[in-house]
Amino acid sequence: MKLLLTSAGVTNGSIHAALLKLLGKPLADARALCIPTAGYGHPQCDPGHAWRFITGTAGTPMVELGWKSLGVLELTALPSIGRERWLPWLREADVLLVNGGDALYLCHWMRESGLADVLTSLPHIVWVGLSAGSMVMTPRIGQEFVESRPPITGNDNALGVVDFSIFPHLDHPELPENTLAAAATWAAALGNPGYAIDDATAISVRDGVVDVVSEGHWKRFDP
């Protein structure tokens, strides 16, 4: 599995080029599944949040990029239909587009659905995360981003697919609390490396090689 971990989607040409490099084919030849699940767990999201993501009207470019085909993979539905039905859908897909929202809620349903168990058996798939959809792949999200009280997992641990954490939406005008100073405080409590990234930045991971792709600003923090 290859990762493109973004703060706000494919927002510029550099991130778009990184996506094409991971896919190894034009977007028009790639089959995508979008995962809206994380939005249902966030206290500031409503049903319109999922709808805007699925329809490509959220302003966070993901589903509207011109895929060959597009479907919705709702993780909360998977336990009720059986792995033998949905696993072939994943094997046929080239990319998973994963919405933002509550990272720990998403983490819970990735485990509960069985998706977390099968990802390592799907090396061809590109995981494109948006905010929480990126953070779920990290070892810890940090207490600042725990939305559920108490958290659904009991702590701030996520899947740990990568060895670094992500502080998204750095210096976003609608999130005045997301400053570089706040990111430094967040990073100091992690115990692992962390990246603060703005909405013009993404992190590409392939075969363990990490590459920061940016037309904005970002900072790496080491423990």
C-alpha positions, 0 to 999 in steps of 0.5 A, a space after each residue: 500500500 502506498 500513501 498520500 497523506 494530505 491536510 486538505 486533499 489534492 490542492 495543487 499541482 505538486 500534490 497532483 503530480 505526487 498522486 500520479 507518481 504513486 498510481 503509475 497511471 493517469 487518473 482517468 484510468 484509475 478506479 477509486 473508492 471513497 470512504 466518508 466514515 470519519 465525518 460521522 464521528 466528529 461533533 462539528 460534522 453533519 450528514 451534509 459533510 459526507 454528502 459534500 465529500 462524496 459529491 466533490 463539492 467540499 472544496 477539498 479535491 478528492 473525488 472530483 479529479 476525473 477517475 475512471 470509476 468511483 464508488 462509496 465504501 462505508 466502513 460501518 456497513 462492512 461487518 454486516 455484509 461479510 468480507 467475502 463480498 467487499 474484499 473483491 471491491 478493494 482488489 479491483 480498486 486502485 485508490 482509496 479516498 478517505 474523508 476527514 472528521 474524527 480520526 479515532 472514530 475512523 480508526 475504530 471502524 477500520 479495525 471493526 470492519 476488518 479493513 485494517 487487517 487486509 490493507 497490507 495484502 493490497 500493495 497496489 492500492 494508493 491511500 489518499 487521506 484527507 486530514 483525519 483520513 491521513 492521521 489515522 495512519 499514524 501511531 498517535 494523533 495527539 490529545 489535541 485532536 481527540 474529538 470523542 470524550 472519552 475517546 472511542 479507542 480509550 487513548 489517542 493511538 491510531 493504526 501506526 502504519 507510519 512512524 510519524 504523526 500529523 498536525 494538519 491545517 497548519 495556520 488555517 485562517 478558520 482554525 486560529 488555534 492551529 499555529 506553529 507554536 501549538 504544533 510544537 506543544 503537540 509534538 513535544 508530547 508524542 514520543 515520535 516524529 511529527 509533521 505540521 502541514 498546511 493545506 498546500 502540503 502532503 506527505 508521500 510514503 512508498 516502500 518506507 520512503 517519506 517525501 514531503 510535497 509542498 507548495 506551502 509550509 510545513 515543519 518536522 518535529 523530532 522527539 
